[in-house]
Amino acid sequence: MLDNNQLLRFTTAGSVDDGKSTLIGRLLYDSKSIFEDQLVAIENTSRKKGHEGVDLALFTDGLRDEREQGITIDVAYRYFTTPKRKFIIADTPGHIQYTRNMVTGASTANVATILIDARHGVIEQTKRHAFIASLLNIPHIIVCINKMDLVDFSEKIYNKIVTEFEEIASKLLVTDVRFIPMSALLGDNVVNKSENMPWYQGAPMLHTLETMHISSDINKIDARLPIQTVLRPQREGFLDYRGYAGRVASGILRKGDDITVLPSGFTSKIKSINLHNTELDEAYAPMSVSVTLEDDIDISRGDMIVRSNNKPEPSQDIEVMLCWLNNTSAKPRTKYTVKHTSNEQTAMIKEVVYKYDINTLDRISNNSELNMNDIAKVRIRTTKPLMVDSYRENRTTGSIILIDEATNETVAAGMIV
Amino acid sequence: MSKYYLNYLDELESEAIFILREVWAQFDNPVILFSGGKDSILVTHLAKKAFYPAKIPFPLMHVDTGHNFPETIQFRDDIIKDLGVELIVGSVQESIDEGRVAEEKGKNATRNALQITTLLDAIESNKIDCAIGGGRRDEEKARAKERFFSHRDDFGQWDPKNQRPELWNIFNGKHFQGEHFRAFPISNWTEMDVWNYIKRENIAIPSLYFAHEREVVKRDGTWIPNSEFLVLEDHEEVVIKKIRFRTLGDITITGGDESDADTLEKIALEVAGMRNTERGNRSDDKRSESAMEDRKRQGYF
């Protein structure tokens, strides 16, 4: 691997029937990311189950219950590396009852892959997956039109599905959408180019993943450093040292920059930027650094350092797209803990503006109940202002989670409108 | 602006440092679980980076099975001295002596599963609310489902079907009295990433990882080191081979591979060409298809 190789995170959504597990198995197998002992174990299991040949889908088996039921329940993470990139797959279930798992897997992805069974074309589930990719603002979408072998590798069918999908995409906020006709079972256009579909001029899936431009996925404009902790070494030579430690959420911070600390509003200049014992001239997302300032000001966890000429909005009344993640339904007027970057406050859901029917994408406005897997636009009020950006502009400073104070469970994920 | 991106190792490092700082900020009494293996050494190295110029602000904890490679213990003591941090030792031998657990019998007996009780006892008696581990999701299928911040109930148990969703980089470490968390800062690293990073940073690791001559016995297709704990079968013969260990566990269950890789460069090259997973030589994982899942549910690392 080369030193400048990047990391690409992608999510796969689909059900067993779409061939999602087969696709992942095929990617790992054809890119030689599967070890011999894993292969032997899969061969044995395939034989036991009476499958012909090696069932590639078995590579993605996880917990005992999932093996027994033959389904994916939770998000599973898989890894492979090629000479060009390192990849992390968030393998998520596709069924409506696991919407929350899809949202979880999508939250950190650069790329969403959406599987379509060529025999069935665009179905309700496809719409739902595209909607989640759009809602979570995943920068790139690859639509895998799978099982082309079962429709005689027909270009006509492929084109029809592309048109159907583009119609949905036109109603969503998605920018970069690519289509690949494939057969994960036979290996066509996954790693190797298909000989059965000479009419397809594009690249196979792996090549697409290896070469797509992802450096611009992170916001490089709005400098934001949420403070996680303050480093105060009790040792000689560092007695006056105050290092403000955090991971740059977006933008670029440079030595000498005029900065403002939020929410206090105090201003200063960046004196130094450090990573371990190295001093840096600049830091950019997603680097973990610590900075020192020219002036001695009071800063603690939950504060944010920003450039003085570009600040987020302090806000107590916040509109968010909320995905409810918990079995216990949302209760109106109940207090929840809201976490936003390293900041933590108390919040209340004031109003459900509308809910989505996530199969038809229709808005439902006369139903304010929020149950597991529901996605809704809501208004929340916090006890103190949060320093927010819109999620579309900034995935880190535009996202929140809600925690139920009675159970400590994470009950909702929100994207600030 | 295209130069403003991180390579994969820098991104993994940055993510791990972020997690370690979150642990420090969200918990009262965290520890690093330190086994002397490369993954816990890596986590310790990352913690050093995360808090510099301050010292690592929490202790290292070793669950000592008593069946150690002598080299591992020496390495542990050296690193503790070097970092100037506290060491907490949970002793499996003491758990046996106190009758908390019973020793396994027979040829392939190990103290692997006994560690669970010792670990949970040490967590409780030291009032630890977060134990940071070097577990990686690529190691094993049950670990692929693990969270960065992983909740344990007041019996120390993991409930894989009822895990908290983890979105973006927002981590929820809230817990009730008696419960604790496990945190896994290097969840997203693969074995190859670990070696590439150790090589890049020139991190000190025990000599056992480098090819060396050693007394070994062929058992179940791997070279088991000879030691005072090994019970030889009649047909087994102790021979001297040049081997290295790909992972380090108890001396009784960790198999070595024949190898000439005696530098980090050679190890990285060798690992890149490996055709078997690194836990393939660990008899503790071979016991059943869900051996790891079952142990993890009970409170294993």
Interface residues (C-beta under 8 A of the other chain):
Chain A: M1 D3 N4 N5 Q6 L7 F35 E36 D37 Q38 A41 D61 G62 L63 R64 D65 R67 I73 D74 V75 A76 Y77 R78 Y79 T81 R85 K86 I88 R100 N101 V103 T104 S107 T108 I214 S215 S216 I218 K220 Q228 T229 L231 R232 P233 Q234 R235 G237 F238 Y241 G243 A245 G246 R247 I252 N274 L275 H276 N277 Y284 P286 M287 S288 R301 L325 T337 K339 H340 T341 S342 R395 T396 S399 I400 I401 I403 N408 E409 T410 A413
Chain B: M1 S2 Y4 Y5 L6 N7 Y8 L9 D10 E11 L12 E13 S14 E15 I17 F18 R21 E22 W24 A25 K48 K49 A50 F51 Y52 P53 A54 K55 R137 D138 K141 A142 A144 K145 P160 K161 Q163 R164 P165 E166 L167 W168 N169 I170 N172 K174 H175 F176 S187 N188 T190 M192 D193 N196 M274 R275 N276 T277 G280 E289 S290 E293
